[in-house]
Amino acid sequence: MRLLVFVLALLGLFVYLLVTFSFWAAFGGMYMVGMIVVALIAGFGRRQASSKLGWEETAEAESGN
């Protein structure tokens, strides 16, 4: 459901930019938003991976393995 709302919000933003500005302005704006979303997902994925790695190192040190 959240994905559907997100996609509809992006579609609404694209249509608004398309009506207000030219196609290339709308395309460029959506490309920029997409790159920001990709950067955020990559950043969160790296943070979760590093915290998981830190947890595994701590657990190994405590268990004595």
Stockholm file with secondary structure:
# STOCKHOLM 1.0

chainA/1-65         MRLLVFVLALLGLFVYLLVTFSFWAAFGGMYMVGMIVVALIAGFGRRQASSKLGWEETAEAESGN
#=GR chainA/1-65 SS CHHHHHHHHHHHHHHHHHHHSCHHHHHHHHHHHHHHHHHHHHHHHHHHHHHHHHHHHHHHHHHTC
#=GC SS_cons        CHHHHHHHHHHHHHHHHHHHSCHHHHHHHHHHHHHHHHHHHHHHHHHHHHHHHHHHHHHHHHHTC
//
